[in-house]
C-alpha cells in the first residue's frame, strides 16, 4: 500500500515539477558492469531474499496473533512462557543461515582484495574538492573537477542531464584490462566510488589503499565522493570513461603530448592580458570553491581575497602562500597541483581582479625559478 | 549528616520544596527523572528542527535554503543532539523514574550525584548549541567527527565541542555508576538477579557499556584537543600520526554506543508486550542472556563501520563474521517477543501500538544491518543513504518508539491521570506513517547510489527525496502533538488507578498513581 502511495506521490510530483521528469524510481542496486559488481549484486539479492523469508515467517506469526488472539475477540491467554527445544532451534537455525551466507561473501571479498598482476596502475589522489589521476606507468596526470556550472546549482539555469555527475577531465581506462587504483589523499579523507564497478575505497592522507577493476563494456560510468570531506563534499564526482584499447592508446599519446605543451608554456613570454585571461579560468577551477568567484571568501575558514593583505601586499609572500599553502589551514600547497603558467596566471589575476588594483604581474618563468630555488 | 539527623529526616517525609530550588537542589529520583525527560524532549525538538532544515534543503535538487557550510553544521548538530541530547538522557530519565520503583528502592543509591549528573547536561548542551553562533560556525564534520577533517580542518569552535563532549561523558558515567550501585545494592529483599524486571536488567548491562566506552570517547576527543591546540600528531599523517587510528578508537566507543541507545528500549518493550498480551514474557532467561551476548559482541565488531578504509582481508573477515553473529541473540529477542504475543489475549492501547511497531520496524532495521554486515556488499552500501535508512530504522522506531511506548505506559503512574487515548493513537499513526514515508525511500536512494551528507544531488534521486522530505515534515510536526498530550495528561484527565493496565506486572504498579514523592521507605518483600 505504501508503494502505491509513493507511486501516486511520484505521479503528482512528476506532473507538478516538469524539470524533474528525468528522475526515476529505481528501487534496487544495479548489477554494474564488472565481475566484482555482479558478485556483489548476487550477494545483495541473496541476503535480501533471506531477510524477506525470515520476515515473512516472523511477521506472519505476529500478524496471525494480532488477528486471532485479540482480547476483543474473546481470546484467553495461554500459560506457556518457555520451551527449551524451540529456543535452541531458533538460536541454531539463524546460525546455520549465517554460515551459509558467509561462504560466498568470503570468496567475493578475497577476490576483491587480489590487486596483483594489474595491467595499468592509476594513482588517485583526493583533494578538497577534486580528484587527481596520475597514470604512473605513462608519466602524466591531471585533475578532474566538477563541470556543472554554479548557475545550475543555484537554480539560475536549468539543470543538465548529468547534473553534479560531470567533470572536465574524466579518468580514461581501456576495456578488458585489469586496472589497479592506488588511492591516497592530500588533505582529509575522501572515498572514491564508482557503483557500476563495485569499487569504493577510502583515500586517506598518509596511506595508500589499493583497489582494482576490469571493465568489459565501453561506456561512461559515474560516481561520487562518499566520505564527508568538507563544504563541497557533494560536488566532487567521479567519472570514468572505458574505451577500446586503440582509443585508449591514442588518448595516452595525446596526454603525453599535452603534458609536453604545458611545460613549454612556462618558457613562453606572457603579457598581462594573457595572464589575466588564463588566470580567471584557472581561478574558477582551482580557487573559487573556497575563495568564491568574486573573491569574497567564506570567512573565517576561507578568507576573502578582495582587498586582502596577501593579495594586495608583497608579491613574494603571495607567491609563497599559493605555492606552499598555509600549514594548519585549509589552504593547500598548489605548487604541486598546478603548472607554472596557471600559478602565475592565478596570482596575477588575484592581484588585479575585484578592485585589487596592484598592477604588477608574475610570469611562469619566475614561478619556475621560485620553485627551483626552494 | 549524622545518623540522628538522618533518622529525623526519615520520619518527617515532606513533599517537594517549593519554587525553583525544588528543581535545582532536588535529590529525588522522580524529580530528576522528570527533568531528564523534559530535557530530552526539548533536545528532541531542537535536533528535529535541524532535521527539518536538512530535509527542506533536500526537498529538491539545487541549493535553495542553506549553503553547504551550514548544511554540514545541521547534519552534525542533528546527529550529536539526537544521540547525546535526546535518546541517552531519555533513557536515563526512564531509569531514574522506574528503576527504584521496579526494584522496591526508596531512591537512587547516590542521590546528590544524580542531581549533579543531570545539571551537567544543560551546561554541556548550552556550550554545544552556542557554537552555532560562533565565528566559523558550529562543528561541520559529521557526528562521527573523523580526523583530520575535525582536527586540522575543523572550525575554531571544535574545542568547545570537545569540552561539551567531555561534560556529557562525565554526566553519562556518573549516571551509569548510579544505576549500577542502585541495582546491585538496593533491590527489595527476595529479588534475586534472575527475578529482576527486564528493564532493570537491560539498564544494568547498558550502564556497564557506558562505563566501558565513555572514557574511550573522552580519550579520542582529548587526543583531538591535543592535536588542535598543543601541536601533537595523533591523527595527523604529516606528523607521523594515523587518521585511521581515530576511526578505530571512535568506533570502539561508537558501536557499543548504538546498543546503549537500544538495550533499555528492549527492556521496556519486554514489559509492554506481556502487559497487553496478558501473558508472561516468553523466555525470560534467554532474554537476559541475549542482552548479555549482544553487549559482549558489541565490543568485537567496531571495524564493520570501516570496511572501506583498507583493513587487511583477515581483519575484514573477522569483523564480518562477528557482526553476523550479533544477529543470533537479536533474533532470539524478536522471536521471544513474537512468542509472547502468540496465543495471548491482545489489546491495542497506545503503548502496545508503539511496541508492535518497534518490533516490526526494528527488525527491518536489523535486516538492513545484516545486509550491511556482508563486507563485500558493504562496499556498495557504505556511506550511502542505505546506511542512513538503516540507522534511522533502528533509532527512530527502535529507540524513539521505545521511549514513546514507555512514556505512554508509565504516564498514568507519573501523573495520576490517563492520557487522551484518541490523541495518543493519532500521534502513533501519524508518527508511524510519517516515519516510514521519510526513511523507507532512503533505502532506494542509497541503492541507487546517493551518498550521505550531501546538500545537493543528481537528478535521478529527486523524486524519492521529495517523498522522504514530505514524510519527515509529517513525522516532525506530529511530535508537537505528543507535547500536547503530555501537558494535557499532567493537568488533568481520567484518574488513573494504581494499576491502569490489566496485564501489567511489577512493583511499580503496587504504589498509588501518581506515585507519591517518596515510595518504598519500607522495602517490599518479593517472593
Contacts between the chains, C-beta under 8 A, distances in Angstrom:
chain1	res1	chain2	res2	distance
A	2	B	436	6.2
A	2	B	437	7.5
A	2	B	440	6.8
A	5	B	437	7.7
A	6	B	437	7.8
A	6	B	441	6.8
A	6	B	464	7.9
A	6	B	467	5.6
A	9	B	466	7.6
A	9	B	467	5.3
A	9	B	470	7.1
A	10	B	463	5.2
A	10	B	467	7.3
A	13	B	463	5.6
A	13	B	466	5.3
A	13	B	467	7.5
A	14	B	463	6.9
A	17	B	60	7.4
A	17	B	462	7.8
A	20	B	60	7.6
A	20	B	61	7.7
A	20	B	459	6.7
A	20	B	462	4.5
A	20	B	463	6.6
A	20	B	466	8.0
A	22	B	459	5.2
A	22	B	460	7.1
A	23	B	459	5.5
A	23	B	460	5.6
A	23	B	461	7.3
A	23	B	462	4.1
A	23	B	463	4.5
A	24	B	460	5.5
A	24	B	463	7.4
A	25	B	444	7.7
A	25	B	463	6.2
A	25	B	464	7.3
A	26	B	444	6.7
A	26	B	447	7.5
A	26	B	448	4.6
A	26	B	460	7.0
A	27	B	443	7.9
A	27	B	444	4.4
A	27	B	447	7.0
A	27	B	448	7.9
A	28	B	444	7.7
A	28	B	447	5.5
A	29	B	380	6.1
A	29	B	447	4.4
A	29	B	448	7.8
A	30	B	448	7.9
A	36	B	376	8.0
A	37	B	380	7.7
A	39	B	376	6.9
A	40	B	376	5.4
A	40	B	377	5.4
A	40	B	379	6.7
A	40	B	380	5.5
A	43	B	374	5.6
A	43	B	376	5.9
A	43	B	377	4.9
A	44	B	371	6.9
A	44	B	374	7.7
A	44	B	377	4.9
A	44	B	380	7.1
A	47	B	370	6.3
A	47	B	371	5.1
A	47	B	374	5.6
A	47	B	377	6.9
A	48	B	371	6.7
A	50	B	370	8.0
A	51	B	367	3.9
A	51	B	370	6.2
A	51	B	371	7.0
A	54	B	331	8.0
A	54	B	367	7.6
A	55	B	363	7.0
A	55	B	364	7.6
A	55	B	367	6.6
A	58	B	334	6.4
A	58	B	335	7.1
A	58	B	338	5.9
A	58	B	363	6.7
A	59	B	360	6.4
A	59	B	363	7.7
A	61	B	338	5.4
A	61	B	342	6.2
A	62	B	338	4.9
A	62	B	341	6.3
A	62	B	356	7.6
A	62	B	359	7.1
A	62	B	360	7.3
A	64	B	342	7.8
A	65	B	338	7.2
A	65	B	341	4.3
A	65	B	342	4.9
A	65	B	343	7.2
A	65	B	344	6.8
A	65	B	346	6.7
A	66	B	341	7.3
A	66	B	346	6.4
A	66	B	356	7.3
A	69	B	277	7.8
A	69	B	341	7.2
A	69	B	342	7.1
A	69	B	343	5.7
A	69	B	344	5.5
A	69	B	345	6.5
A	69	B	346	5.4
A	70	B	345	7.6
A	70	B	346	5.2
A	70	B	347	7.3
A	71	B	278	7.0
A	71	B	345	4.5
A	71	B	346	5.9
A	71	B	347	4.6
A	72	B	347	7.0
A	75	B	343	7.8
A	75	B	344	7.2
A	75	B	345	4.5
A	75	B	346	6.9
A	76	B	345	5.9
A	77	B	277	6.8
A	77	B	278	4.5
A	77	B	279	4.2
A	77	B	343	7.1
A	77	B	344	4.9
A	77	B	345	4.3
A	77	B	503	8.0
A	78	B	279	6.6
A	78	B	343	4.0
A	78	B	344	7.2
A	79	B	279	7.7
A	79	B	280	7.9
A	80	B	282	7.5
A	80	B	343	7.7
A	81	B	279	7.4
A	81	B	280	4.0
A	81	B	281	6.6
A	81	B	282	5.3
A	81	B	283	7.3
A	81	B	284	7.2
A	81	B	340	7.8
A	82	B	282	6.6
A	82	B	283	5.4
A	82	B	284	7.5
A	82	B	285	7.4
A	82	B	286	7.8
A	83	B	283	8.0
A	86	B	339	7.5
A	87	B	283	5.7
A	87	B	286	5.2
A	87	B	332	7.2
A	90	B	331	6.8
A	90	B	332	6.5
A	90	B	335	4.8
A	91	B	328	6.0
A	91	B	331	7.9
A	91	B	332	5.9
A	94	B	327	6.1
A	94	B	328	5.3
A	94	B	331	4.8
A	95	B	328	5.6
A	98	B	324	4.5
A	98	B	325	7.2
A	98	B	327	6.3
A	98	B	328	7.3
A	101	B	324	7.1
A	101	B	374	7.0
A	102	B	320	7.0
A	102	B	321	6.2
A	102	B	324	6.2
A	105	B	320	6.6
A	105	B	374	4.8
A	105	B	375	6.4
A	105	B	376	5.7
A	105	B	377	7.4
A	106	B	317	6.1
A	106	B	320	7.8
A	108	B	376	4.1
A	109	B	313	6.4
A	109	B	316	6.1
A	109	B	317	6.7
A	109	B	320	7.4
A	109	B	375	5.3
A	109	B	376	4.9
A	110	B	313	6.2
A	112	B	376	6.0
A	112	B	379	7.2
A	113	B	313	4.4
A	113	B	316	7.7
A	128	B	153	7.8
A	152	B	62	7.4
A	153	B	62	6.1
A	153	B	63	5.6
A	153	B	456	6.3
A	154	B	62	6.9
A	154	B	63	5.8
A	155	B	62	4.4
A	155	B	63	7.4
A	155	B	64	6.7
A	159	B	61	6.4
A	159	B	62	6.8
A	159	B	459	6.2
A	161	B	459	7.6
A	162	B	458	7.4
A	163	B	61	6.6
A	163	B	458	5.6
A	163	B	459	5.2
A	164	B	61	7.8
A	164	B	456	6.4
A	164	B	457	6.7
A	164	B	458	5.0
A	165	B	458	5.0
A	187	B	148	7.4
A	187	B	152	7.8
A	187	B	153	6.7
A	188	B	146	7.8
A	188	B	148	5.5
A	188	B	149	4.3
A	188	B	152	7.8
A	188	B	153	5.6
A	189	B	146	6.0
A	189	B	148	7.5
A	189	B	149	6.9
A	189	B	243	6.1
A	191	B	308	6.1
A	191	B	382	7.9
A	191	B	383	6.3
A	193	B	451	7.5
A	195	B	380	6.4
A	195	B	449	4.5
A	198	B	379	6.3
A	198	B	380	6.3
A	199	B	379	7.3
A	200	B	308	5.4
A	200	B	379	4.7
A	200	B	380	6.9
A	200	B	382	6.1
A	200	B	383	7.9
A	201	B	308	5.8
A	201	B	310	6.8
A	201	B	379	8.0
A	202	B	308	5.0
A	202	B	309	4.8
A	202	B	310	6.5
A	204	B	237	7.8
A	204	B	243	5.6
A	204	B	244	6.3
A	204	B	309	6.7
A	204	B	310	7.3
A	205	B	148	6.6
A	205	B	237	4.7
A	205	B	238	7.5
A	205	B	243	6.2
A	206	B	237	2.4
A	206	B	238	7.1
A	206	B	241	7.9
A	206	B	242	7.2
A	206	B	243	6.7
A	207	B	237	7.3
A	207	B	243	7.6
A	207	B	244	7.0
A	207	B	310	6.6
A	209	B	309	7.6
A	209	B	310	4.1
A	210	B	310	7.7
A	223	B	449	7.1
A	224	B	449	7.6
A	224	B	451	5.1
A	224	B	454	7.6
A	225	B	451	7.0
A	226	B	382	6.9
A	226	B	383	4.1
A	226	B	384	6.7
A	226	B	451	4.4
A	226	B	452	7.8
A	227	B	146	7.6
A	227	B	383	6.1
A	228	B	72	7.3
A	228	B	141	6.8
A	228	B	142	4.8
A	228	B	146	7.2
A	228	B	149	6.8
A	228	B	452	7.9
A	228	B	453	4.5
A	229	B	149	6.5
A	230	B	72	7.6
A	230	B	140	7.7
A	230	B	141	8.0
A	230	B	149	6.2
A	230	B	153	6.3
A	231	B	68	4.8
A	231	B	69	5.3
A	231	B	72	6.8
A	231	B	140	7.7
A	232	B	68	6.3
A	233	B	68	7.7
A	233	B	72	7.7
A	233	B	451	7.9
A	233	B	453	6.3
A	233	B	454	6.2
A	234	B	68	6.8
A	234	B	451	7.4
A	234	B	453	7.7
A	234	B	454	3.1
A	234	B	455	5.4
A	234	B	456	5.3
A	234	B	457	7.1
A	235	B	68	7.8
A	235	B	456	7.4
A	298	B	69	6.3
A	299	B	135	7.9
A	300	B	135	5.5
A	300	B	136	4.8
A	300	B	156	7.0
A	301	B	69	7.8
A	301	B	136	5.9
A	301	B	155	6.4
A	328	B	152	6.4
A	330	B	153	5.6
